[in-house]
Structure formats: structure tokens, C-alpha cells
Amino acid sequence: MSSRKRVLVVGGTGYLGQHLLQGFSEIQGTPFEYDLAFTYHSNLPQPLLDALPHLLPFHVDLKTGQGFDGISYSFGQPDVVVNCAALSVPRVCEMDPAAALSVNVPSSLVDWLSNFKEGSTLLIHLSTDQVYEGVKSFYKEEDETVPVNVYGKSKVTAEQFVSEKCLNFAILRSSIIFGPQTISPVPKSLPIQWIDGVLSKGEKMDFFHDEFRCPVYVKDVVAIILALTSRWISEGKQMQLLLNVGGPDRVSRVQMAEAVADFRGYNTSLIKPVSASSVDRGVKSPADISMNLSKLVQTLNFSPTSFTDGVKLTLTTGG
């Protein structure tokens, strides 16, 4: 019997998706070798295929589910599915709540998985810290979810859907993910690179001093997903997990900018602290959604990268 295991990354051309495909591809010397497939929605990035030629790409429309049958025929039942696909810009979700729900709630994906033998696939689903209300610090997984915007609400609906419909799942409530650029550069602005670009021009820039998150280094998120995959494949026990996934530091946008300035040697007087309420972003944003990571650390015996170390790694790897 083959020990090759099948992993499908849904939303494989996005920021986390590409880092994840790279992470799975780099695993050496494990008892399991992975056959890797990924879904994409619009364009298939050639640099990604050139760098990782063993990947199987599938065009899938998550709203309709069109394309999943092709995966069944050409790839078969995945042992693990990681769902990274999302409409994750809060302002865009606010303008089109129906689109936010249709993409962020993985109904077509879960319907497709229900065609296979029950309980034999693990779904690792990416959620967000924006499910929390933001009125205190260090939220725990069991705290009530009271999202303040459409994006957060769509992700709460998705969490409920996954936990009701799937026998085996791990829901990861991720904070801001940062790190080096992907093999095929993503169009969205990356937080650390953006701050670095702004400060390098020597111009003053406003940063919020009163919104707090626990930004997480992208390779930590990859390591967490790899650890969950390995545990599922080696133990095969029922898994129903909900984990906060963040970095160990509660930081404001001002503190994020200061970490970049300290590493690069920029003048910190360029960083002008302002209140988040002074800017109309077209969407309500939670003030403090820092997270308690005790469950993550205990469940996986995992030690997340500090924010300052993550910034150094991001800016020294050609990010």
C-alpha cells in the first residue's frame, strides 16, 4: 500500500497558499510523501509552476463548485484539504456582503467533500481574529464571537458551517500574516514591505496607535498546518480543533512601524501616531483583537516567532 498522501490547497495562488505549497514541497525525510494539488480562481501563475513543477493545478469556482469534479477524477480524495481561499479585504466585504458569504463560507467545498468516505479527510480552514469584538486584550478561543464588520460576520458563519458539517476539522483564527514575498508575487500590499517602502522615502506617515493585533510570521502558519497534517496522517484520530494563530506580541500599527524603523535605521520621527477613529476606512474595525495563544502552544508544542524576529526575517529574505 502506498504511503503517499494527497494534500489539496484551496486558494493556492494567494499569499498563504503559495507559502504553504512551498512548505509541503520542502518536506524531506518524512515517512509520508505528499502529492500536492491546488485550486486557483483567475490566473495560473507560471513562476509558481516553474518553481514547483510537481504541483497539480485545478481551476475551481468556489461560488458554484464548478471544477471540483475534475479534482475527483484526476487527483482523487485528498487526505487533507487546506482552505486558504477568502474574500479578506474588509472594505470589499462591506460593499458586497453576498459575495463575502459566497466565497468565505466553503459550502461548495464541503458539499464536494461529502461525496467521499465520511471522516477520512481533514479540513483545515483559515479563519480570522476579526471574529472577535475587539473590546479587550488577549481573546481566548471560547470567548464569544461578536464581529463588528461583514468580513468578521462571514467568517463566523463559515466557522459554524465547517464545525456543523465536517467530522474532522481544524479552524485556525489567524491574525495579520506577514513575511517574505511569494514565488509568484501577489498583487496585494504586504504589511512589512509596505511600511518599509513608506519609511524609506523619508516622508512622515500616519500610523494607528490604538488598534492592536498579534501579527503572525507566515512560516509559522505553514509550520502549524504541516504539524496538524502530520498528526492527522500519523494518528488518524478524530480532530475537531479551534485554534488562535498569532504571533506572541500584541502590537499596534505604530509599534509595527517602529520595529521596521529600528531594523532599517530609519528616523522614528517619521512615524506619526494617530487614532484609528481619525480615518474613515469605509468599514468598522475592531480596536483590540490580540489573542491568547496558550491553546496553540500546548496543543502543538509550538513556539511562535517574535514580531521583531519576523520583521528581520522578512526584510533579509528579499521580501
C-alpha positions as CSV (number, residue, x, y, z in Angstrom):
1,M,0.0,0.0,0.0
2,S,1.3,3.4,-1.0
3,S,2.2,5.8,1.8
4,R,1.8,8.8,-0.5
5,K,-0.8,11.2,0.9
6,R,-2.8,13.7,-1.0
7,V,-3.0,17.3,0.1
8,L,-5.2,19.9,-1.7
9,V,-4.6,23.6,-1.0
10,V,-7.7,25.6,-1.9
11,G,-6.7,29.2,-2.9
12,G,-3.1,28.0,-3.7
13,T,-2.1,31.1,-5.7
14,G,-2.7,33.5,-2.8
15,Y,-0.2,34.7,-0.2
16,L,-0.5,31.9,2.4
17,G,-1.4,29.4,-0.3
18,Q,1.9,29.8,-2.2
19,H,4.0,29.7,1.0
20,L,2.1,26.5,2.0
21,L,2.7,24.8,-1.3
22,Q,6.4,25.6,-0.9
23,G,6.4,24.3,2.7
24,F,4.8,21.0,1.7
25,S,7.2,20.7,-1.2
26,E,10.3,21.2,1.0
27,I,9.5,18.4,3.5
28,Q,12.3,15.8,3.4
29,G,12.8,12.5,5.1
30,T,9.3,12.1,6.5
31,P,7.5,8.7,6.4
32,F,4.9,10.3,4.1
33,E,5.5,11.9,0.7
34,Y,2.8,14.3,-0.4
35,D,1.0,14.5,-3.7
36,L,0.1,18.2,-3.9
37,A,-2.7,19.9,-5.8
38,F,-4.1,23.4,-5.5
39,T,-7.1,25.4,-6.8
40,Y,-6.9,28.8,-8.5
41,H,-9.7,31.1,-9.4
42,S,-8.5,33.6,-12.1
43,N,-4.9,33.3,-13.4
44,L,-2.5,30.5,-13.1
45,P,0.9,32.0,-12.2
46,Q,3.7,30.5,-14.4
47,P,6.5,31.3,-11.9
48,L,4.8,29.0,-9.3
49,L,4.5,26.1,-11.8
50,D,8.1,26.6,-12.9
51,A,9.4,26.6,-9.3
52,L,7.2,23.7,-8.2
53,P,6.6,21.6,-11.3
54,H,5.2,18.6,-9.4
55,L,2.0,20.6,-8.4
56,L,-1.3,19.8,-10.0
57,P,-3.4,22.9,-10.6
58,F,-7.2,22.9,-10.9
59,H,-9.4,25.8,-11.9
60,V,-12.3,26.0,-9.4
61,D,-15.1,28.4,-8.9
62,L,-15.9,28.3,-5.2
63,K,-19.2,30.1,-5.6
64,T,-20.6,27.4,-7.9
65,G,-18.4,24.5,-7.1
66,Q,-17.5,24.1,-10.8
67,G,-14.2,22.4,-11.2
68,F,-14.3,20.1,-8.1
69,D,-15.3,17.1,-10.2
70,G,-12.1,17.4,-12.2
71,I,-10.1,17.0,-8.9
72,S,-12.1,13.8,-8.1
73,Y,-11.1,12.3,-11.5
74,S,-7.5,13.4,-11.8
75,F,-6.4,13.6,-8.2
76,G,-8.8,11.6,-6.1
77,Q,-9.9,12.0,-2.5
78,P,-7.5,14.3,-0.6
79,D,-6.3,13.2,2.9
80,V,-6.0,16.9,3.9
81,V,-7.6,20.0,2.4
82,V,-6.4,23.4,3.5
83,N,-8.8,26.2,2.7
84,C,-6.9,29.5,2.3
85,A,-9.4,31.0,-0.2
86,A,-11.3,34.1,1.1
87,L,-12.6,37.5,0.3
88,S,-10.4,39.1,3.0
89,V,-10.5,42.8,2.4
90,P,-13.0,44.1,5.0
91,R,-14.0,47.2,2.9
92,V,-14.8,45.0,-0.1
93,C,-16.9,42.6,2.1
94,E,-18.7,45.6,3.5
95,M,-19.7,46.7,0.0
96,D,-20.9,43.3,-1.1
97,P,-22.0,41.1,1.8
98,A,-23.5,38.5,-0.5
99,A,-20.1,38.0,-2.3
100,A,-18.4,37.8,1.1
101,L,-20.7,35.0,2.2
102,S,-20.5,33.1,-1.1
103,V,-16.7,33.0,-1.0
104,N,-15.9,32.9,2.7
105,V,-18.4,30.1,3.6
106,P,-17.0,27.0,2.0
107,S,-20.3,25.4,1.1
108,S,-19.3,24.1,-2.4
109,L,-16.0,22.7,-1.0
110,V,-17.7,20.9,1.9
111,D,-20.5,19.6,-0.4
112,W,-17.8,18.1,-2.6
113,L,-16.0,16.5,0.3
114,S,-19.3,14.9,1.4
115,N,-19.1,12.7,-1.7
116,F,-16.1,10.8,-0.2
117,K,-15.9,8.3,2.5
118,E,-17.0,10.1,5.7
119,G,-14.4,11.1,8.2
120,S,-11.3,10.3,6.0
121,T,-10.4,13.8,5.0
122,L,-9.3,16.6,7.4
123,L,-10.3,20.1,6.5
124,I,-8.0,22.8,7.8
125,H,-9.9,26.1,7.4
126,L,-8.4,29.5,7.8
127,S,-10.5,32.0,9.8
128,T,-9.6,35.4,11.3
129,D,-9.0,37.3,14.5
130,Q,-11.7,39.6,13.2
131,V,-14.4,37.3,14.6
132,Y,-13.7,39.0,18.0
133,E,-15.3,42.2,19.1
134,G,-12.1,44.0,20.0
135,V,-13.1,45.4,23.4
136,K,-10.4,43.7,25.5
137,S,-7.0,42.1,25.1
138,F,-5.9,38.5,24.5
139,Y,-9.1,36.8,23.4
140,K,-9.4,33.0,24.0
141,E,-11.0,30.6,21.6
142,E,-14.0,30.1,23.9
143,D,-14.7,33.9,24.1
144,E,-17.9,35.0,22.4
145,T,-17.6,36.0,18.8
146,V,-19.1,39.4,18.2
147,P,-17.7,40.6,14.9
148,V,-18.1,44.4,14.1
149,N,-18.0,44.1,10.3
150,V,-19.3,42.0,7.4
151,Y,-15.9,40.3,6.9
152,G,-15.9,39.0,10.5
153,K,-19.5,38.0,10.3
154,S,-18.9,36.0,7.2
155,K,-16.0,34.2,8.9
156,V,-18.1,33.4,12.0
157,T,-20.8,31.9,9.6
158,A,-18.0,29.9,7.9
159,E,-16.7,28.5,11.3
160,Q,-20.2,27.4,12.3
161,F,-20.8,25.8,8.9
162,V,-17.5,23.8,9.0
163,S,-18.0,22.7,12.6
164,E,-21.5,21.5,11.9
165,K,-20.9,19.8,8.5
166,C,-17.4,18.3,8.9
167,L,-16.5,15.3,11.0
168,N,-12.8,16.3,11.1
169,F,-11.6,19.9,11.0
170,A,-9.1,22.4,12.4
171,I,-10.2,26.0,12.3
172,L,-7.3,28.5,12.6
173,R,-8.2,32.0,13.6
174,S,-5.3,33.9,12.1
175,S,-4.1,37.4,12.8
176,I,-2.3,39.6,10.1
177,I,0.0,37.2,8.3
178,F,3.4,38.8,7.2
179,G,6.6,37.6,5.8
180,P,8.6,37.5,2.5
181,Q,7.0,37.8,-0.9
182,T,5.7,34.7,-2.7
183,I,7.3,32.8,-5.6
184,S,4.8,34.5,-7.9
185,P,4.3,38.0,-6.4
186,V,0.8,38.6,-5.1
187,P,-0.9,41.8,-6.1
188,K,-1.9,42.8,-2.6
189,S,0.3,45.1,-0.5
190,L,2.3,43.1,2.1
191,P,2.4,44.9,5.5
192,I,6.1,44.9,6.4
193,Q,7.2,45.6,2.8
194,W,4.6,48.5,2.6
195,I,5.9,50.1,5.9
196,D,9.5,49.7,4.7
197,G,8.7,51.3,1.4
198,V,6.9,54.3,3.0
199,L,9.6,54.9,5.7
200,S,12.5,54.5,3.2
201,K,11.2,57.6,1.3
202,G,11.8,59.8,4.4
203,E,8.3,61.1,4.5
204,K,6.1,61.4,7.6
205,M,3.3,58.9,7.7
206,D,0.3,58.3,10.0
207,F,0.1,55.0,11.8
208,F,-2.7,54.0,14.3
209,H,-1.6,53.8,17.9
210,D,-4.9,52.4,19.2
211,E,-5.6,49.2,17.2
212,F,-3.9,46.0,18.4
213,R,-3.2,42.7,16.8
214,C,-0.8,39.7,17.1
215,P,0.7,39.6,13.6
216,V,2.0,36.1,12.7
217,Y,5.0,35.2,10.6
218,V,3.9,33.3,7.5
219,K,6.3,30.4,8.0
220,D,4.8,29.9,11.5
221,V,1.4,29.4,10.0
222,V,2.9,27.0,7.5
223,A,4.6,25.1,10.3
224,I,1.3,24.8,12.2
225,I,-0.6,23.5,9.2
226,L,2.2,21.0,8.5
227,A,2.1,19.8,12.1
228,L,-1.7,19.3,12.0
229,T,-1.4,17.4,8.7
230,S,1.4,15.2,10.1
231,R,-0.6,14.5,13.3
232,W,-3.8,13.7,11.3
233,I,-2.0,11.3,8.9
234,S,0.1,9.5,11.5
235,E,-2.6,9.2,14.2
236,G,-5.8,9.2,12.2
237,K,-7.8,10.1,15.3
238,Q,-10.9,12.3,15.1
239,M,-9.9,16.0,15.1
240,Q,-12.1,18.9,15.9
241,L,-9.9,21.8,16.8
242,L,-10.3,25.6,17.0
243,L,-7.0,27.5,17.5
244,N,-6.0,31.1,17.7
245,V,-3.0,31.5,15.4
246,G,-1.0,34.6,16.0
247,G,2.5,35.9,17.0
248,P,3.5,36.2,20.6
249,D,3.4,40.0,20.6
250,R,0.4,42.4,20.9
251,V,1.4,45.4,18.7
252,S,-0.2,48.5,17.3
253,R,0.5,49.8,13.8
254,V,2.8,52.4,15.4
255,Q,4.8,49.6,17.1
256,M,4.9,47.6,13.8
257,A,6.4,50.7,12.0
258,E,8.8,51.2,14.9
259,A,10.1,47.6,14.6
260,V,10.8,48.2,10.8
261,A,12.4,51.6,11.5
262,D,14.6,50.1,14.3
263,F,15.9,47.3,12.0
264,R,16.5,49.5,9.0
265,G,17.8,52.5,10.9
266,Y,15.1,54.9,9.8
267,N,14.2,58.0,11.7
268,T,11.3,57.1,14.0
269,S,10.1,60.7,14.0
270,L,8.7,59.9,10.5
271,I,6.1,57.7,12.4
272,K,3.1,59.9,13.4
273,P,0.8,58.2,15.8
274,V,-2.9,58.9,15.1
275,S,-6.2,57.4,16.4
276,A,-7.9,54.9,14.2
277,S,-11.1,56.9,14.6
278,S,-9.5,59.8,12.8
279,V,-9.6,57.9,9.4
280,D,-12.8,56.7,7.6
281,R,-11.9,53.4,6.0
282,G,-15.4,52.7,4.9
283,V,-15.7,49.8,7.4
284,K,-15.7,49.4,11.2
285,S,-12.5,47.9,12.6
286,P,-12.1,46.2,16.0
287,A,-9.8,48.0,18.3
288,D,-8.0,45.2,20.2
289,I,-8.2,41.7,18.8
290,S,-5.0,40.5,20.3
291,M,-5.2,36.7,21.1
292,N,-4.2,34.3,23.9
293,L,-2.1,31.6,22.2
294,S,-1.9,29.1,25.2
295,K,-4.0,26.5,23.4
296,L,-1.9,26.7,20.2
297,V,1.4,26.4,22.2
298,Q,0.1,23.5,24.3
299,T,-1.7,21.6,21.5
300,L,1.3,21.6,19.1
301,N,4.2,22.3,21.5
302,F,4.8,25.3,19.2
303,S,6.8,28.5,19.9
304,P,5.8,31.4,17.6
305,T,8.4,33.8,16.1
306,S,8.6,37.2,17.9
307,F,7.4,40.2,15.9
308,T,10.9,41.7,15.7
309,D,12.5,38.5,14.6
310,G,9.8,38.1,12.0
311,V,10.5,41.6,10.7
312,K,14.2,40.8,10.4
313,L,13.5,37.5,8.6
314,T,11.1,39.3,6.2
315,L,13.5,42.1,5.3
316,T,16.5,39.9,4.9
317,T,15.0,37.3,2.6
318,G,14.4,39.7,-0.3
319,G,10.8,40.1,0.9
